[in-house]
Amino acid sequence: MISAKIAVKGMGEAASNGAQAIDRAATLLLLVGRAGPSGARLSELVAQCNLPKPTVRRILLALVRTGLLDQDGETRRYYIGPEVYVLGTLASARFGIHSISLRSLVRLSQTTGDTAFLSVPRDLYSICVHREEGPYPIRVHALHAGDRHPLGIGAGSLAILAALPDNEIDDILTTNAEVLIEKYPPFSPSLLRQLVRDTRDRGYALNPGMLLSDSWAIGVAIRGLDRRPVGALSIAATESRLNEARQREIAPLLKKEAAWIEARLFDAGTPENPPALKGR
């Protein structure tokens, strides 16, 4: 870890205390990341970065509060936190499902005039990774790139949830029960199960202003080669622009673009869809 020590040693030459603090936090974040799945102990990090133990502990706690790091309550080891995964998802704009979906998002926003979104599943959550504005002057602002909600909350997130097997849905809703009660009181597990059934019967997911008043959205899942959901496309607009008749107009557009993306994912052999092995 000589490079880490050199990096921290140079922190004393930072232009300001603010820059020095950022350098130290970034170095500790990298050190925890390099520790891999086994995590890192406080004593190990102190030895590697050549900083006083109280300083290292203070920085680590600040990183835990922001979600960039996570600390195991029993072992006290530090691990990369959930917000790093969110940032990593957003940073994947140059490849994978994000870049492949950009054409579809532009087509959807320009054809409908409304805002188009791409969301991807990450563990028990759905993350919005792209928002494409349409030309219609009245827009909704319920979802932005980087926003994260439990699976089932929002049209794209609900489309992803509904595309999963029933046993996985039960596990997800059971695990998310507390956060649903605390932060999403309208969305009980029983209601989400009903919304999943409605989504499957209807052929697309619908959020009738449950997250934000007058912000409606419909969404469809993007499936991988194994037919598991790897993302979702959705369109959001005001209630008056997403009545039932217009939903029936937009849903086929979403499905067409989802199928286009699925074909491109397979052709590209992205991590979401490894190409089939020849001769098999």
BATI-976652 format. One record per residue (C-alpha): x, z, y; residue in one letter. Coordinates in Angstrom, 3 decimals, decimal comma, padded with zeros to 6 digits, always signed. Each point is the difference from the previous one (the first is absolute). Example, Ala and Ser with C-alpha at 12.3 -4.5 7.8 and 13.67 -1.06 7.14 Angstrom:
residues 2
        X        Z        Y resn
 +012,300 +007,800 -004,500    A
 +001,370 -000,660 +003,440    S
//
This chain:
residues 280
        X        Z        Y resn
 +000,000 +000,000 +000,000    M
 +002,934 -000,667 +002,373    I
 -002,051 -002,520 +001,982    S
 -002,721 +002,582 +000,602    A
 +002,531 +002,532 +001,274    K
 +001,539 -002,576 +002,315    I
 -003,415 -000,953 +001,300    A
 -000,854 +003,595 +000,805    V
 +003,444 +000,679 +001,458    K
 -000,597 -002,769 +002,492    G
 -003,192 +001,605 +001,130    M
 +001,923 +002,207 +002,406    G
 +000,821 -003,133 +001,952    E
 -003,666 -000,946 +000,469    A
 -001,040 -000,823 +003,545    A
 -002,507 +002,810 +000,146    S
 -001,388 +002,931 -001,958    N
 -003,089 -002,084 -000,768    G
 +002,058 -002,792 -001,525    A
 +002,040 +002,558 -001,918    Q
 -003,132 +001,581 -001,463    A
 -001,305 -003,405 -001,074    I
 +003,323 -000,869 -001,620    D
 +000,004 +003,271 -001,926    R
 -003,594 -000,386 -001,165    A
 +000,597 -003,595 -001,089    A
 +003,112 +000,982 -001,942    T
 -001,789 +002,808 -001,827    L
 -002,904 -002,323 -000,778    L
 +002,423 -002,495 -001,524    L
 +001,766 +002,697 -001,993    L
 -003,273 +001,195 -001,508    V
 -000,924 -003,587 -000,810    G
 +003,323 -000,575 -001,757    R
 -000,622 +003,087 -002,135    A
 -002,723 -001,994 -001,746    G
 -002,760 +001,473 -002,177    P
 +001,919 +003,218 -000,650    S
 -000,211 +000,988 +003,657    G
 +002,589 +001,925 +002,027    A
 +000,637 +003,688 +000,524    R
 +000,665 +001,470 +003,430    L
 +003,488 +001,111 -001,076    S
 +000,831 -003,513 -001,193    E
 -001,080 -001,529 +003,291    L
 +001,985 +002,544 +002,001    V
 +003,137 -000,832 -001,986    A
 -000,508 -003,731 +000,416    Q
 -000,718 -000,130 +003,725    C
 +002,431 +002,661 +001,250    N
 -002,593 +001,661 +002,268    L
 -000,910 +003,706 +000,268    P
 -002,592 +001,074 -002,539    K
 -002,564 +001,168 +002,653    P
 +000,256 -003,374 +001,741    T
 -000,545 -001,920 -003,236    V
 -002,953 +002,204 -000,942    R
 -001,600 -000,458 +003,426    R
 +000,315 -003,789 -000,172    I
 -001,319 -000,138 -003,560    L
 -003,057 +002,057 +000,914    L
 -000,704 -002,329 +002,930    A
 +000,196 -002,994 -002,344    L
 -002,362 +001,736 -002,442    V
 -002,514 +000,651 +002,791    R
 -000,066 -003,703 +000,859    T
 -000,443 -001,010 -003,645    G
 +003,347 -001,825 -000,155    L
 +001,222 +002,565 -002,522    L
 -001,765 +002,159 -002,555    D
 +001,129 +003,341 -001,438    Q
 -000,899 +001,219 -003,456    D
 -001,530 +003,455 +000,244    G
 +001,683 +001,268 -003,171    E
 +003,439 -001,645 -000,147    T
 +000,364 -000,166 +003,821    R
 +001,576 -003,430 -000,419    R
 -000,605 -002,652 +002,629    Y
 -001,406 -003,439 -000,783    Y
 -000,921 -003,122 +001,931    I
 -003,452 +000,594 +001,519    G
 -003,200 -002,042 +000,042    P
 +000,478 -001,367 +003,512    E
 +003,176 -001,766 -001,106    V
 -002,087 -001,937 -002,495    Y
 -002,381 -000,969 +002,775    V
 +002,903 -001,239 +002,121    L
 +001,413 -001,844 -002,983    G
 -003,320 -001,710 -000,537    T
 -000,112 -001,100 +003,630    L
 +003,614 -001,172 -000,198    A
 -000,875 -002,336 -002,868    S
 -001,449 -002,528 +002,461    A
 +002,753 -002,489 -000,864    R
 -000,913 -000,313 -003,659    F
 -002,612 +000,680 -002,654    G
 -003,714 +000,187 +000,530    I
 +000,270 +000,564 +003,766    H
 +001,790 -003,228 +000,881    S
 -002,037 -002,020 -002,492    I
 -003,245 +001,339 +001,482    S
 +000,754 -000,828 +003,630    L
 -001,446 -003,519 -000,170    R
 -003,192 +001,315 -001,549    S
 -000,319 +002,727 +002,632    L
 +000,372 -002,532 +002,803    V
 -002,520 -002,357 -001,599    R
 -002,511 +002,806 -000,471    L
 +000,336 +001,345 +003,538    S
 -000,245 -003,450 +001,570    Q
 -002,895 -001,167 -002,187    T
 -002,099 +003,136 +000,440    T
 +001,172 +000,925 +003,490    G
 +000,388 +003,601 -001,150    D
 +002,882 +002,233 -001,067    T
 +001,557 -000,514 -003,437    A
 +001,990 +002,647 -001,883    F
 +002,347 +000,217 -002,954    L
 +000,135 +003,319 -001,857    S
 +002,073 +000,991 -003,018    V
 -000,337 +002,911 -002,457    P
 +002,638 +002,696 -000,081    R
 -000,682 +002,747 -002,539    D
 -003,285 +001,668 +001,041    L
 -000,158 -001,734 +003,364    Y
 -000,521 -003,359 +001,624    S
 +002,309 -001,073 +002,841    I
 -000,857 -002,611 +002,608    C
 +003,074 -002,221 +000,310    V
 -001,333 -002,699 +002,325    H
 -002,713 -000,465 +002,624    R
 -000,758 -003,529 +001,257    E
 -002,224 -000,243 +003,070    E
 -002,619 -002,739 +000,274    G
 -001,106 -001,696 +003,225    P
 -003,337 +001,830 +000,295    Y
 +000,286 +002,190 +003,144    P
 -001,652 +003,117 -001,452    I
 +002,298 +001,627 -002,519    R
 -000,072 +003,092 -002,157    V
 +002,914 +002,419 -000,153    H
 -000,625 +002,050 -003,120    A
 +003,134 -001,161 -001,823    L
 +003,555 -000,838 +001,063    H
 +003,180 -000,932 -001,843    A
 +001,450 +003,161 -001,468    G
 -003,323 +001,826 -000,308    D
 -000,471 +001,670 -003,366    R
 -003,209 +001,235 -001,609    H
 -000,906 +001,258 -003,480    P
 -001,093 -002,769 -002,326    L
 -003,658 -000,773 +000,598    G
 +000,028 +000,737 +003,743    I
 -000,587 -003,290 +001,817    G
 -000,955 -003,438 -001,262    A
 +003,424 -001,168 -001,191    G
 +000,790 +003,382 -001,513    S
 -003,369 +000,066 -001,765    L
 +000,564 -003,507 -001,375    A
 +003,295 +001,181 -001,507    I
 -001,601 +003,106 -001,495    L
 -002,887 -001,977 -001,514    A
 +002,468 -002,366 -001,691    A
 +001,588 +002,845 -001,973    L
 -001,142 +001,207 -003,445    P
 -002,642 +002,741 +000,023    D
 +002,302 +002,633 -001,476    N
 +002,550 -000,570 +002,783    E
 -002,736 +000,175 +002,612    I
 -001,104 +003,373 -001,360    D
 +003,582 +001,310 +000,101    D
 +000,520 -001,232 +003,570    I
 -003,231 +001,475 +001,316    L
 +000,652 +003,305 -001,734    T
 +003,508 +000,219 +001,428    T
 -001,159 -000,996 +003,485    N
 -003,010 +002,321 +000,001    A
 +001,552 +002,587 +002,330    E
 +001,242 -002,483 +002,587    V
 -003,387 -001,725 -000,039    L
 -001,758 +003,271 +000,757    I
 +002,494 +000,940 +002,695    E
 +000,495 -003,298 +001,833    K
 -002,742 -002,375 -001,186    Y
 -003,155 +002,120 -000,405    P
 -002,420 -002,972 -000,205    P
 +001,875 -001,303 -003,065    F
 -000,665 +002,276 -002,946    S
 +001,307 -001,049 -003,443    P
 -003,576 -000,591 -001,147    S
 -000,687 -002,270 +002,979    L
 +003,203 -001,939 -000,608    L
 -000,979 -000,535 -003,638    R
 -003,293 -001,459 +001,217    Q
 +001,844 -002,200 +002,514    L
 +002,201 -001,267 -002,838    V
 -003,093 -000,953 -002,000    R
 -001,501 -001,713 +003,061    D
 +003,244 -001,900 +000,590    T
 +000,074 -001,309 -003,545    R
 -003,671 -001,005 +000,103    D
 +000,291 -001,638 +003,422    R
 +003,313 -001,718 -000,629    G
 +001,712 +001,432 +003,079    Y
 +000,536 +003,389 +001,625    A
 -001,985 +001,065 +003,053    L
 +000,763 +002,711 +002,531    N
 -003,144 +000,340 +002,165    P
 +001,559 +001,908 +002,879    G
 +000,811 +003,099 -002,039    M
 +003,484 +000,479 +001,459    L
 -000,778 -000,949 +003,588    L
 -003,437 -000,608 +001,448    S
 -000,790 -003,713 +000,479    D
 +003,161 -001,007 -001,847    S
 -001,121 -001,841 -003,120    W
 +002,220 -001,760 -002,519    A
 -000,120 -001,889 -003,275    I
 +002,882 -000,455 -002,412    G
 +001,113 -001,520 -003,294    V
 +002,851 +000,932 -002,311    A
 +003,104 -002,096 -000,651    I
 +000,909 +000,236 -003,677    R
 +003,303 -000,384 -001,764    G
 +000,679 -001,928 -003,163    L
 -001,124 +003,009 -002,026    D
 -003,246 +000,012 +002,050    R
 +000,880 +003,310 +001,624    R
 -000,474 +000,193 +003,776    P
 +003,170 -000,533 +002,046    V
 -001,737 -000,172 +003,358    G
 -003,191 -000,835 +001,864    A
 -001,182 -002,267 +002,794    L
 -002,671 +001,239 +002,386    S
 -001,826 -001,073 +003,143    I
 -001,224 +002,504 +002,585    A
 -002,497 -000,518 +002,803    A
 -002,858 +001,698 +001,791    T
 -003,182 +000,680 -001,941    E
 -001,838 -002,856 +001,706    S
 +002,646 -002,463 -001,208    R
 -000,005 +001,212 -003,595    L
 -003,661 -000,034 -000,932    N
 -000,904 -000,911 -003,563    E
 -000,317 -003,715 +000,700    A
 +003,457 -000,189 +001,569    R
 +001,484 +002,110 -002,782    Q
 -001,135 -002,707 -002,418    R
 +001,777 -002,582 +002,158    E
 +003,280 +001,897 +000,310    I
 +000,294 +001,382 -003,555    A
 +000,708 -003,471 -001,539    P
 +002,720 -000,561 +002,625    L
 +001,656 +003,286 -000,970    L
 -000,216 -000,843 -003,689    K
 +001,458 -003,478 +000,569    K
 +002,978 +001,401 +001,893    E
 +000,503 +002,772 -002,573    A
 +000,152 -002,644 -002,742    A
 +002,474 -002,036 +002,089    W
 +002,259 +003,043 +000,405    I
 -000,216 +000,832 -003,702    E
 +001,173 -003,513 -000,871    A
 +002,907 +000,217 +002,476    R
 +001,034 +003,422 -001,315    L
 +000,221 -001,365 -003,508    F
 +001,917 -003,098 +001,081    D
 +002,444 +002,053 +002,059    A
 +000,611 +002,554 -002,733    G
 -000,163 +002,928 +002,418    T
 +000,265 +003,653 -001,105    P
 -003,801 +000,085 +000,135    E
 -000,118 -002,905 -002,483    N
 +003,105 -000,703 -002,112    P
 -000,060 -003,605 -001,218    P
 -000,895 -000,590 -003,630    A
 +002,994 -000,443 -002,299    L
 +000,467 -003,533 -001,215    K
 -000,690 -000,552 -003,649    G
 -002,464 +002,858 -000,225    R
//
